[in-house]
């Protein structure tokens, strides 16, 4: 008998249900400070250089700080979305980050499937500007 309110379903069932959608597999790296912000700020420049290199290498999809729930401050948490062939590869990428190598932050990697959403890019040729939303 099938459970009416399951706690999980196989990934194959989700893929089948969303087969007409994008189904782009990415990996979310949730990063959290281990011992306050001092150690985080000690390696922030190296960390940002690492992120920019991931971007140049075509690995970084998006990254940035996560504000507190009231949107008024930052407690050192971040989110990094990477393109990788597997979760193991995404973990290896996170392990190379100076923030994690130094012990300033710990991380957790979760596979993330993009199915829905819209990105709009506006390119204004006359004034050579662009915007996206």
Beta strands, then each sheet from edge to edge (+ up, - down):
strand 1: 24-33
strand 2: 60-67
strand 3: 74-82
strand 4: 105-114
strand 5: 121-124
strand 6: 129-132
sheet 1: 2+ 3- 1+ 4-
sheet 2: 5+ 6-
end
